[in-house]
Amino acid sequence: MAEIDAAKEIRRATDTGKVIFGTKESENSIKNGSSKVIIISNNTPQLVREKMVSLSGITGTPPFLYQGSALDLGSVCGKPFPVSVMVVTDEGKSKVLDLVKQ
């Protein structure tokens, strides 16, 4: 899918589903098994990115590397702050899970 589609589906998941923002909260969600997909911005610090990808491999939660910055991802989600890592626990009416199936 193109980045425009990714942004649209991430926004739809934020509006109609349940998402968790932030590294610590996302990590807890991944560990307890309630996450369906991890979304990581392209300017997330390398150690954080590696930790999230490692956790995703252990738990089987697929990661999606968003091609925009944390500010872009925050804007897509309608938040007035940067979002480097977020987790989707309920996709709602979005097709955000299709982003990781490509």
N, CA, C and O atoms as a Tinker XYZ file with bonds, in Angstrom:
   408  protein
     1  N      0.835000   -1.189000    0.000000    73     2
     2  CA     0.000000    0.000000    0.000000    64     1     3
     3  C      0.878000    1.249000    0.000000    63     2     4     5
     4  O      1.999000    1.232000    0.508000    81     3
     5  N      0.376000    2.289000   -0.552000    73     3     6
     6  CA     1.099000    3.559000   -0.583000    64     5     7
     7  C      1.021000    4.228000    0.785000    63     6     8     9
     8  O      0.178000    3.882000    1.612000    81     7
     9  N      1.907000    5.185000    1.010000    73     7    10
    10  CA     1.931000    5.874000    2.297000    64     9    11
    11  C      0.614000    6.583000    2.577000    63    10    12    13
    12  O      0.179000    6.651000    3.726000    81    11
    13  N     -0.029000    7.116000    1.527000    73    11    14
    14  CA    -1.312000    7.791000    1.706000    64    13    15
    15  C     -2.339000    6.814000    2.274000    63    14    16    17
    16  O     -3.095000    7.154000    3.184000    81    15
    17  N     -2.358000    5.610000    1.734000    73    15    18
    18  CA    -3.269000    4.596000    2.247000    64    17    19
    19  C     -2.922000    4.222000    3.689000    63    18    20    21
    20  O     -3.814000    4.021000    4.513000    81    19
    21  N     -1.633000    4.130000    3.989000    73    19    22
    22  CA    -1.205000    3.805000    5.346000    64    21    23
    23  C     -1.690000    4.882000    6.305000    63    22    24    25
    24  O     -2.234000    4.573000    7.365000    81    23
    25  N     -1.497000    6.134000    5.943000    73    23    26
    26  CA    -1.932000    7.239000    6.797000    64    25    27
    27  C     -3.442000    7.199000    7.004000    63    26    28    29
    28  O     -3.931000    7.415000    8.113000    81    27
    29  N     -4.167000    6.926000    5.940000    73    27    30
    30  CA    -5.634000    6.875000    6.028000    64    29    31
    31  C     -6.087000    5.749000    6.954000    63    30    32    33
    32  O     -6.985000    5.936000    7.774000    81    31
    33  N     -5.466000    4.594000    6.820000    73    31    34
    34  CA    -5.858000    3.455000    7.650000    64    33    35
    35  C     -5.441000    3.637000    9.108000    63    34    36    37
    36  O     -6.161000    3.218000   10.014000    81    35
    37  N     -4.287000    4.257000    9.337000    73    35    38
    38  CA    -3.862000    4.542000   10.714000    64    37    39
    39  C     -4.831000    5.518000   11.362000    63    38    40    41
    40  O     -5.210000    5.347000   12.520000    81    39
    41  N     -5.234000    6.546000   10.612000    73    39    42
    42  CA    -6.193000    7.518000   11.148000    64    41    43
    43  C     -7.536000    6.852000   11.435000    63    42    44    45
    44  O     -8.162000    7.128000   12.458000    81    43
    45  N     -7.976000    5.976000   10.534000    73    43    46
    46  CA    -9.245000    5.277000   10.737000    64    45    47
    47  C     -9.175000    4.378000   11.975000    63    46    48    49
    48  O    -10.145000    4.280000   12.726000    81    47
    49  N     -8.037000    3.726000   12.186000    73    47    50
    50  CA    -7.860000    2.893000   13.379000    64    49    51
    51  C     -7.898000    3.740000   14.643000    63    50    52    53
    52  O     -8.460000    3.331000   15.659000    81    51
    53  N     -7.295000    4.924000   14.572000    73    51    54
    54  CA    -7.299000    5.837000   15.722000    64    53    55
    55  C     -8.710000    6.316000   16.028000    63    54    56    57
    56  O     -9.092000    6.428000   17.193000    81    55
    57  N     -9.493000    6.600000   14.978000    73    55    58
    58  CA   -10.843000    7.127000   15.163000    64    57    59
    59  C    -11.872000    6.063000   15.551000    63    58    60    61
    60  O    -12.746000    6.324000   16.378000    81    59
    61  N    -11.778000    4.869000   14.962000    73    59    62
    62  CA   -12.835000    3.868000   15.168000    64    61    63
    63  C    -12.404000    2.680000   16.022000    63    62    64    65
    64  O    -13.249000    1.898000   16.457000    81    63
    65  N    -11.110000    2.535000   16.267000    73    63    66
    66  CA   -10.629000    1.400000   17.046000    64    65    67
    67  C    -10.004000    1.853000   18.349000    63    66    68    69
    68  O    -10.334000    2.908000   18.890000    81    67
    69  N     -9.085000    1.023000   18.842000    73    67    70
    70  CA    -8.376000    1.350000   20.076000    64    69    71
    71  C     -6.882000    1.282000   19.800000    63    70    72    73
    72  O     -6.374000    0.289000   19.278000    81    71
    73  N     -6.186000    2.363000   20.162000    73    71    74
    74  CA    -4.745000    2.432000   19.969000    64    73    75
    75  C     -4.081000    2.909000   21.253000    63    74    76    77
    76  O     -4.705000    3.560000   22.091000    81    75
    77  N     -2.817000    2.574000   21.388000    73    75    78
    78  CA    -2.024000    2.989000   22.540000    64    77    79
    79  C     -0.811000    3.739000   22.004000    63    78    80    81
    80  O     -0.127000    3.262000   21.099000    81    79
    81  N     -0.549000    4.912000   22.566000    73    79    82
    82  CA     0.578000    5.736000   22.136000    64    81    83
    83  C      1.693000    5.664000   23.170000    63    82    84    85
    84  O      1.428000    5.554000   24.367000    81    83
    85  N      2.924000    5.724000   22.715000    73    83    86
    86  CA     4.067000    5.804000   23.618000    64    85    87
    87  C      4.819000    4.496000   23.722000    63    86    88    89
    88  O      4.253000    3.414000   23.566000    81    87
    89  N      6.092000    4.616000   23.987000    73    87    90
    90  CA     6.973000    3.450000   24.034000    64    89    91
    91  C      6.651000    2.528000   25.200000    63    90    92    93
    92  O      6.501000    1.322000   25.007000    81    91
    93  N      6.541000    3.071000   26.402000    73    91    94
    94  CA     6.317000    2.230000   27.581000    64    93    95
    95  C      4.962000    1.537000   27.536000    63    94    96    97
    96  O      4.861000    0.339000   27.797000    81    95
    97  N      3.924000    2.293000   27.205000    73    95    98
    98  CA     2.590000    1.712000   27.152000    64    97    99
    99  C      2.491000    0.676000   26.035000    63    98   100   101
   100  O      1.849000   -0.362000   26.201000    81    99
   101  N      3.128000    0.959000   24.897000    73    99   102
   102  CA     3.131000    0.015000   23.784000    64   101   103
   103  C      3.854000   -1.266000   24.175000    63   102   104   105
   104  O      3.399000   -2.369000   23.873000    81   103
   105  N      4.975000   -1.106000   24.844000    73   103   106
   106  CA     5.743000   -2.277000   25.285000    64   105   107
   107  C      4.905000   -3.154000   26.215000    63   106   108   109
   108  O      4.900000   -4.377000   26.076000    81   107
   109  N      4.198000   -2.537000   27.159000    73   107   110
   110  CA     3.343000   -3.309000   28.067000    64   109   111
   111  C      2.241000   -4.033000   27.306000    63   110   112   113
   112  O      1.936000   -5.188000   27.604000    81   111
   113  N      1.647000   -3.367000   26.332000    73   111   114
   114  CA     0.585000   -3.979000   25.535000    64   113   115
   115  C      1.112000   -5.165000   24.729000    63   114   116   117
   116  O      0.442000   -6.191000   24.608000    81   115
   117  N      2.313000   -5.015000   24.180000    73   115   118
   118  CA     2.919000   -6.097000   23.409000    64   117   119
   119  C      3.191000   -7.295000   24.322000    63   118   120   121
   120  O      2.916000   -8.439000   23.959000    81   119
   121  N      3.728000   -7.020000   25.500000    73   119   122
   122  CA     4.067000   -8.100000   26.430000    64   121   123
   123  C      2.837000   -8.846000   26.930000    63   122   124   125
   124  O      2.890000  -10.061000   27.120000    81   123
   125  N      1.718000   -8.131000   27.148000    73   123   126
   126  CA     0.534000   -8.827000   27.651000    64   125   127
   127  C     -0.318000   -9.427000   26.539000    63   126   128   129
   128  O     -1.348000  -10.042000   26.814000    81   127
   129  N      0.098000   -9.256000   25.288000    73   127   130
   130  CA    -0.558000   -9.936000   24.174000    64   129   131
   131  C     -1.806000   -9.275000   23.628000    63   130   132   133
   132  O     -2.541000   -9.896000   22.860000    81   131
   133  N     -2.065000   -8.034000   24.001000    73   131   134
   134  CA    -3.296000   -7.381000   23.531000    64   133   135
   135  C     -3.101000   -6.592000   22.237000    63   134   136   137
   136  O     -4.062000   -6.037000   21.704000    81   135
   137  N     -1.873000   -6.534000   21.726000    73   135   138
   138  CA    -1.618000   -5.737000   20.524000    64   137   139
   139  C     -1.758000   -6.573000   19.261000    63   138   140   141
   140  O     -1.468000   -7.769000   19.255000    81   139
   141  N     -2.213000   -5.917000   18.182000    73   139   142
   142  CA    -2.372000   -6.589000   16.890000    64   141   143
   143  C     -1.320000   -6.146000   15.889000    63   142   144   145
   144  O     -0.921000   -6.927000   15.025000    81   143
   145  N     -0.863000   -4.900000   15.992000    73   143   146
   146  CA     0.189000   -4.394000   15.112000    64   145   147
   147  C      0.914000   -3.251000   15.831000    63   146   148   149
   148  O      0.302000   -2.465000   16.554000    81   147
   149  N      2.225000   -3.179000   15.615000    73   147   150
   150  CA     3.052000   -2.119000   16.172000    64   149   151
   151  C      3.397000   -1.174000   15.026000    63   150   152   153
   152  O      3.849000   -1.618000   13.970000    81   151
   153  N      3.187000    0.113000   15.226000    73   151   154
   154  CA     3.527000    1.101000   14.205000    64   153   155
   155  C      4.660000    1.957000   14.753000    63   154   156   157
   156  O      4.547000    2.556000   15.822000    81   155
   157  N      5.767000    2.003000   13.990000    73   155   158
   158  CA     6.979000    2.697000   14.420000    64   157   159
   159  C      7.330000    3.751000   13.370000    63   158   160   161
   160  O      7.412000    3.442000   12.181000    81   159
   161  N      7.537000    4.998000   13.810000    73   159   162
   162  CA     7.902000    6.056000   12.862000    64   161   163
   163  C      9.349000    5.884000   12.412000    63   162   164   165
   164  O     10.131000    5.192000   13.063000    81   163
   165  N      9.700000    6.520000   11.291000    73   163   166
   166  CA    11.042000    6.308000   10.730000    64   165   167
   167  C     12.147000    7.015000   11.496000    63   166   168   169
   168  O     13.318000    6.695000   11.291000    81   167
   169  N     11.827000    7.963000   12.370000    73   167   170
   170  CA    12.880000    8.635000   13.132000    64   169   171
   171  C     12.889000    8.228000   14.606000    63   170   172   173
   172  O     13.431000    8.946000   15.446000    81   171
   173  N     12.299000    7.096000   14.914000    73   171   174
   174  CA    12.369000    6.551000   16.269000    64   173   175
   175  C     13.824000    6.171000   16.548000    63   174   176   177
   176  O     14.488000    5.609000   15.678000    81   175
   177  N     14.326000    6.468000   17.742000    73   175   178
   178  CA    15.713000    6.098000   18.047000    64   177   179
   179  C     15.966000    4.613000   17.786000    63   178   180   181
   180  O     15.101000    3.772000   18.032000    81   179
   181  N     17.157000    4.308000   17.288000    73   179   182
   182  CA    17.484000    2.955000   16.847000    64   181   183
   183  C     17.310000    1.922000   17.958000    63   182   184   185
   184  O     16.801000    0.832000   17.698000    81   183
   185  N     17.714000    2.231000   19.177000    73   183   186
   186  CA    17.572000    1.270000   20.278000    64   185   187
   187  C     16.103000    0.958000   20.558000    63   186   188   189
   188  O     15.745000   -0.195000   20.800000    81   187
   189  N     15.268000    1.972000   20.526000    73   187   190
   190  CA    13.836000    1.765000   20.754000    64   189   191
   191  C     13.251000    0.934000   19.620000    63   190   192   193
   192  O     12.482000    0.002000   19.860000    81   191
   193  N     13.614000    1.270000   18.386000    73   191   194
   194  CA    13.119000    0.527000   17.221000    64   193   195
   195  C     13.523000   -0.946000   17.317000    63   194   196   197
   196  O     12.700000   -1.838000   17.111000    81   195
   197  N     14.803000   -1.190000   17.633000    73   195   198
   198  CA    15.286000   -2.566000   17.745000    64   197   199
   199  C     14.573000   -3.324000   18.856000    63   198   200   201
   200  O     14.266000   -4.506000   18.703000    81   199
   201  N     14.310000   -2.657000   19.965000    73   199   202
   202  CA    13.607000   -3.300000   21.084000    64   201   203
   203  C     12.188000   -3.677000   20.681000    63   202   204   205
   204  O     11.727000   -4.776000   20.988000    81   203
   205  N     11.490000   -2.771000   19.992000    73   203   206
   206  CA    10.114000   -3.042000   19.567000    64   205   207
   207  C     10.062000   -4.174000   18.536000    63   206   208   209
   208  O      9.189000   -5.040000   18.600000    81   207
   209  N     10.991000   -4.159000   17.599000    73   207   210
   210  CA    11.023000   -5.214000   16.581000    64   209   211
   211  C     11.363000   -6.553000   17.229000    63   210   212   213
   212  O     10.816000   -7.588000   16.846000    81   211
   213  N     12.259000   -6.533000   18.205000    73   211   214
   214  CA    12.619000   -7.754000   18.928000    64   213   215
   215  C     11.412000   -8.304000   19.695000    63   214   216   217
   216  O     11.125000   -9.500000   19.645000    81   215
   217  N     10.718000   -7.421000   20.395000    73   215   218
   218  CA     9.501000   -7.838000   21.119000    64   217   219
   219  C      8.449000   -8.377000   20.160000    63   218   220   221
   220  O      7.746000   -9.338000   20.472000    81   219
   221  N      8.348000   -7.756000   19.000000    73   219   222
   222  CA     7.354000   -8.214000   18.027000    64   221   223
   223  C      7.679000   -9.626000   17.552000    63   222   224   225
   224  O      6.778000  -10.437000   17.335000    81   223
   225  N      8.973000   -9.919000   17.390000    73   223   226
   226  CA     9.373000  -11.259000   16.986000    64   225   227
   227  C      9.071000  -12.298000   18.050000    63   226   228   229
   228  O      8.685000  -13.424000   17.734000    81   227
   229  N      9.243000  -11.927000   19.304000    73   227   230
   230  CA     9.000000  -12.852000   20.412000    64   229   231
   231  C      7.507000  -13.127000   20.570000    63   230   232   233
   232  O      7.100000  -14.269000   20.783000    81   231
   233  N      6.687000  -12.069000   20.466000    73   231   234
   234  CA     5.255000  -12.220000   20.717000    64   233   235
   235  C      4.444000  -12.523000   19.464000    63   234   236   237
   236  O      3.282000  -12.921000   19.558000    81   235
   237  N      5.046000  -12.338000   18.291000    73   235   238
   238  CA     4.316000  -12.593000   17.052000    64   237   239
   239  C      3.459000  -11.425000   16.593000    63   238   240   241
   240  O      2.642000  -11.582000   15.685000    81   239
   241  N      3.627000  -10.260000   17.201000    73   239   242
   242  CA     2.909000   -9.056000   16.790000    64   241   243
   243  C      3.664000   -8.419000   15.630000    63   242   244   245
   244  O      4.834000   -8.070000   15.791000    81   243
   245  N      3.036000   -8.255000   14.467000    73   243   246
   246  CA     3.778000   -7.708000   13.325000    64   245   247
   247  C      4.074000   -6.212000   13.474000    63   246   248   249
   248  O      3.205000   -5.448000   13.894000    81   247
   249  N      5.308000   -5.788000   13.129000    73   247   250
   250  CA     5.632000   -4.362000   13.147000    64   249   251
   251  C      5.387000   -3.738000   11.777000    63   250   252   253
   252  O      5.520000   -4.405000   10.752000    81   251
   253  N      5.031000   -2.464000   11.765000    73   251   254
   254  CA     4.912000   -1.702000   10.526000    64   253   255
   255  C      5.761000   -0.456000   10.677000    63   254   256   257
   256  O      5.543000    0.334000   11.595000    81   255
   257  N      6.727000   -0.269000    9.787000    73   255   258
   258  CA     7.592000    0.899000    9.834000    64   257   259
   259  C      6.967000    2.006000    8.995000    63   258   260   261
   260  O      6.991000    1.954000    7.765000    81   259
   261  N      6.406000    3.011000    9.673000    73   259   262
   262  CA     5.767000    4.149000    9.017000    64   261   263
   263  C      6.844000    5.026000    8.394000    63   262   264   265
   264  O      7.844000    5.332000    9.044000    81   263
   265  N      6.655000    5.431000    7.149000    73   263   266
   266  CA     7.682000    6.169000    6.418000    64   265   267
   267  C      7.781000    7.639000    6.789000    63   266   268   269
   268  O      8.670000    8.330000    6.289000    81   267
   269  N      6.915000    8.135000    7.634000    73   267   270
   270  CA     6.978000    9.523000    8.068000    64   269   271
   271  C      7.647000    9.653000    9.424000    63   270   272   273
   272  O      7.928000    8.654000   10.086000    81   271
   273  N      7.898000   10.876000    9.830000    73   271   274
   274  CA     8.530000   11.127000   11.129000    64   273   275
   275  C      7.499000   10.971000   12.252000    63   274   276   277
   276  O      6.315000   10.744000   12.004000    81   275
   277  N      7.978000   11.098000   13.485000    73   275   278
   278  CA     7.098000   11.019000   14.643000    64   277   279
   279  C      6.080000   12.165000   14.621000    63   278   280   281
   280  O      4.932000   11.983000   15.027000    81   279
   281  N      6.496000   13.331000   14.152000    73   279   282
   282  CA     5.550000   14.451000   14.026000    64   281   283
   283  C      4.472000   14.144000   12.989000    63   282   284   285
   284  O      3.298000   14.460000   13.186000    81   283
   285  N      4.886000   13.522000   11.878000    73   283   286
   286  CA     3.922000   13.135000   10.844000    64   285   287
   287  C      2.926000   12.121000   11.389000    63   286   288   289
   288  O      1.722000   12.236000   11.158000    81   287
   289  N      3.432000   11.127000   12.113000    73   287   290
   290  CA     2.553000   10.093000   12.666000    64   289   291
   291  C      1.596000   10.687000   13.688000    63   290   292   293
   292  O      0.421000   10.320000   13.724000    81   291
   293  N      2.087000   11.600000   14.518000    73   291   294
   294  CA     1.209000   12.284000   15.475000    64   293   295
   295  C      0.124000   13.072000   14.763000    63   294   296   297
   296  O     -1.030000   13.076000   15.191000    81   295
   297  N      0.490000   13.739000   13.679000    73   295   298
   298  CA    -0.468000   14.510000   12.891000    64   297   299
   299  C     -1.514000   13.602000   12.258000    63   298   300   301
   300  O     -2.702000   13.923000   12.258000    81   299
   301  N     -1.072000   12.468000   11.720000    73   299   302
   302  CA    -1.997000   11.504000   11.115000    64   301   303
   303  C     -3.016000   11.025000   12.149000    63   302   304   305
   304  O     -4.191000   10.831000   11.836000    81   303
   305  N     -2.551000   10.838000   13.376000    73   303   306
   306  CA    -3.431000   10.352000   14.445000    64   305   307
   307  C     -4.286000   11.466000   15.051000    63   306   308   309
   308  O     -5.136000   11.202000   15.901000    81   307
   309  N     -4.065000   12.702000   14.620000    73   307   310
   310  CA    -4.831000   13.820000   15.155000    64   309   311
   311  C     -4.349000   14.274000   16.520000    63   310   312   313
   312  O     -5.112000   14.859000   17.289000    81   311
   313  N     -3.098000   14.010000   16.823000    73   311   314
   314  CA    -2.535000   14.382000   18.122000    64   313   315
   315  C     -1.601000   15.578000   17.967000    63   314   316   317
   316  O     -0.926000   15.707000   16.945000    81   315
   317  N     -1.554000   16.461000   18.980000    73   315   318
   318  CA    -0.687000   17.640000   18.893000    64   317   319
   319  C      0.731000   17.373000   19.393000    63   318   320   321
   320  O      1.430000   18.299000   19.803000    81   319
   321  N      1.153000   16.120000   19.359000    73   319   322
   322  CA     2.482000   15.755000   19.825000    64   321   323
   323  C      3.051000   14.656000   18.925000    63   322   324   325
   324  O      2.298000   13.968000   18.236000    81   323
   325  N      4.381000   14.488000   18.928000    73   323   326
   326  CA     4.982000   13.433000   18.106000    64   325   327
   327  C      4.650000   12.043000   18.654000    63   326   328   329
   328  O      4.579000   11.848000   19.867000    81   327
   329  N      4.450000   11.094000   17.762000    73   327   330
   330  CA     4.182000    9.703000   18.142000    64   329   331
   331  C      5.238000    8.837000   17.457000    63   330   332   333
   332  O      5.187000    8.633000   16.244000    81   331
   333  N      6.198000    8.326000   18.240000    73   331   334
   334  CA     7.218000    7.476000   17.623000    64   333   335
   335  C      6.796000    6.025000   17.571000    63   334   336   337
   336  O      7.130000    5.314000   16.624000    81   335
   337  N      6.067000    5.578000   18.580000    73   335   338
   338  CA     5.605000    4.192000   18.619000    64   337   339
   339  C      4.150000    4.178000   19.062000    63   338   340   341
   340  O      3.754000    4.868000   20.002000    81   339
   341  N      3.369000    3.372000   18.356000    73   339   342
   342  CA     1.977000    3.166000   18.766000    64   341   343
   343  C      1.596000    1.722000   18.494000    63   342   344   345
   344  O      2.198000    1.050000   17.656000    81   343
   345  N      0.594000    1.259000   19.213000    73   343   346
   346  CA     0.116000   -0.108000   19.061000    64   345   347
   347  C     -1.375000   -0.064000   18.807000    63   346   348   349
   348  O     -2.103000    0.687000   19.456000    81   347
   349  N     -1.828000   -0.867000   17.864000    73   347   350
   350  CA    -3.258000   -0.996000   17.600000    64   349   351
   351  C     -3.742000   -2.245000   18.319000    63   350   352   353
   352  O     -3.270000   -3.348000   18.040000    81   351
   353  N     -4.692000   -2.076000   19.255000    73   351   354
   354  CA    -5.250000   -3.222000   19.972000    64   353   355
   355  C     -6.588000   -3.648000   19.383000    63   354   356   357
   356  O     -6.996000   -4.802000   19.515000    81   355
   357  N     -7.270000   -2.703000   18.730000    73   355   358
   358  CA    -8.526000   -3.004000   18.035000    64   357   359
   359  C     -8.547000   -2.134000   16.787000    63   358   360   361
   360  O     -8.524000   -0.907000   16.880000    81   359
   361  N     -8.590000   -2.766000   15.625000    73   359   362
   362  CA    -8.488000   -2.007000   14.375000    64   361   363
   363  C     -9.762000   -1.265000   13.992000    63   362   364   365
   364  O     -9.730000   -0.447000   13.073000    81   363
   365  N    -10.873000   -1.517000   14.659000    73   363   366
   366  CA   -12.119000   -0.830000   14.332000    64   365   367
   367  C    -12.519000   -1.081000   12.891000    63   366   368   369
   368  O    -12.522000   -2.228000   12.443000    81   367
   369  N    -12.855000   -0.035000   12.159000    73   367   370
   370  CA   -13.280000   -0.158000   10.758000    64   369   371
   371  C    -12.116000   -0.038000    9.777000    63   370   372   373
   372  O    -12.324000   -0.027000    8.563000    81   371
   373  N    -10.902000    0.050000   10.294000    73   371   374
   374  CA    -9.737000    0.235000    9.419000    64   373   375
   375  C     -9.233000   -1.102000    8.878000    63   374   376   377
   376  O     -9.624000   -2.176000    9.335000    81   375
   377  N     -8.360000   -0.991000    7.899000    73   375   378
   378  CA    -7.693000   -2.155000    7.326000    64   377   379
   379  C     -6.210000   -2.075000    7.652000    63   378   380   381
   380  O     -5.367000   -2.443000    6.833000    81   379
   381  N     -5.892000   -1.594000    8.848000    73   379   382
   382  CA    -4.494000   -1.379000    9.240000    64   381   383
   383  C     -3.729000   -2.691000    9.298000    63   382   384   385
   384  O     -2.513000   -2.691000    9.107000    81   383
   385  N     -4.389000   -3.792000    9.552000    73   383   386
   386  CA    -3.702000   -5.085000    9.600000    64   385   387
   387  C     -3.219000   -5.498000    8.211000    63   386   388   389
   388  O     -2.273000   -6.276000    8.092000    81   387
   389  N     -3.861000   -4.983000    7.163000    73   387   390
   390  CA    -3.429000   -5.288000    5.793000    64   389   391
   391  C     -2.091000   -4.640000    5.461000    63   390   392   393
   392  O     -1.418000   -5.072000    4.525000    81   391
   393  N     -1.687000   -3.603000    6.213000    73   391   394
   394  CA    -0.423000   -2.930000    5.958000    64   393   395
   395  C      0.755000   -3.871000    6.184000    63   394   396   397
   396  O      1.773000   -3.767000    5.499000    81   395
   397  N      0.627000   -4.776000    7.125000    73   395   398
   398  CA     1.731000   -5.681000    7.449000    64   397   399
   399  C      1.689000   -6.959000    6.626000    63   398   400   401
   400  O      2.606000   -7.775000    6.716000    81   399
   401  N      0.658000   -7.149000    5.835000    73   399   402
   402  CA     0.535000   -8.365000    5.033000    64   401   403
   403  C      1.165000   -8.239000    3.662000    63   402   404   405
   404  O      1.158000   -9.203000    2.896000    81   403
   405  N      1.719000   -7.059000    3.324000    73   403   406
   406  CA     2.274000   -6.858000    1.986000    64   405   407
   407  C      3.559000   -7.620000    1.813000    63   406   408
   408  O      4.170000   -7.568000    0.745000    81   407
